[in-house]
Amino acid sequence: MSAIYYIRNESARYACFVANRVSQIQELTTVEQWRYVPSGKNPADLASRGVTDMNVVKNKWWKGPEFLLRADSMWPSREDEPPINECALEFKTSVSLTSTQERHSGLNPLFKYSSSWYKLLKAVAWLTRHVTYLKVMHLAGYENMNVGPLRVEDIRNAELAIFRDAQWEAWGEITKEDSPDFADFKARLDRLSPIVSEEVAGDRGRLQMLESSYETRRPALLPCYHPVTDLIIRHYHVLEGHLGTSQVLSSIRCGLWIMNGGTAVRKIIDKCMECKLRNARPAQQMMAPLPAWQVSEGNYPFEYFGADLFGTFVVKRGRTLCKRYGCLFTCLKIQLYIMRWFIR
C-alpha cells in the first residue's frame, strides 16, 4: 500500500508506530498537500531499496524526478484506492477491552441517599412493612394487619435485608451454599470460614462457645468499599466519641466483620470534619514588624529602654531586716542591661 493512503485513511486502526506517525502528519499538514509519486520516479526508493546502476543514482538522486519541472497538471496521480487489507502488519489486529458489570439491588438508592445508619434502618424497616401490608391486604384483608410504630423485630429484619443486599452487590449470590458465587467466595476467604445463616454470610470465627448473642459469635461479613459499610463505620465512630481506628474497629467487630476493616475505618476517620477540627494545629502568630526607632541609625544607648521592677527581697542590715526592690533597665536598641536596687 502506498504511504499516501495511510494519510488519507481516517477509519482504519493502525499499529502503534504507524498510528503515531500518521496522527502527527495529519495534525501538522493537510491531506491536499500530499501527492502521489510512482516507485520508478521516487528518489527515496534508492535509499530504502538499494540500487546497482550508479548512473541512475547520479541522475535521480541529485536532480529528483523529472515531473517536478513541469506544471502541476502534468504530475502523476493515482485516484484508485487499493482495497484495505486489515491482515497487514500495519493494522491493529486486536483491541483490548475490559468490561465490568455492577450489581444494584432494590435498596441501592436508599444506600446512597441515607445520611446515617439509623435513618437507613428506619427507611428499610418501613419499606419492608409496607410490602408486607400489601401482601396481607391482598390475601387476608385489612383487619389482619399489625399497625403501629416500628418494633425491634422490624429493625432486625431491616438489618438483615441490608446486609443481604450489600453482600449480593459485592460478591454475587453467596446466600446459597450450592451456588458458584459462594464457592468462589469461600475459596477466596477460606481463612474466615464463611457460613450462611438467615441468607446472610457470616464468619464462623473462634467464639462459637462464647455465651453471647449470635451476632457476636457469627458476625456478618461486609465489603470494605460499600455505602452501607461507610454508614456503619461513621455511626460507630460518633458513638465512640470520635476515637481512633482501633477502638472503632473493636466496637464494630462485636457484631460485624468488615473485610480489610482497618483500611475502611481509617478512610472514614480521615474524612471526619470534627476529628480534623480537634486534631488541627493551633495557628502561629505572625511576627509584627520592628518599630522604626529600633532599626533606624543614630540613636543613643538607652534613648529607648524598658524597665522591669522585681522584688521584694528581705535583706539584713545590722540587726534590722529591710525590704529591697530591683529594677532592670534594658536598652531596646543594643540589648544593654543596667540593674539598680531601691529601698522603696
Secondary structure, DSSP 8 states (H G I E B T S, - for coil): --HHHHHH--S--B-HHHHHHHHHHHHHS-GGG-----GGG-THHHHHH--S-HHHIIIIIHH--GGGGS-GGGS----------TTSTTB--------------TTHHHHHH-SSHHHHHHHHHHHHHHHHHHHHHHHT-GGG---SS--HHHHHHHHHHHHHHHHHHHHSS-SSTTSHHHHHHHHHTTTT-EEEETTEEEE--S-TT-SS-HHHHS-EEE-SS-HHHHHHHHHHHHHTTS--HHHHHHHHTTTEEETTHHHHHHHHHHT-HHHHHHS------------HHHHSSS--TTSSEEEEEEEEEEEEETTEEEEEEEEEEEETTT--EEEEEE--
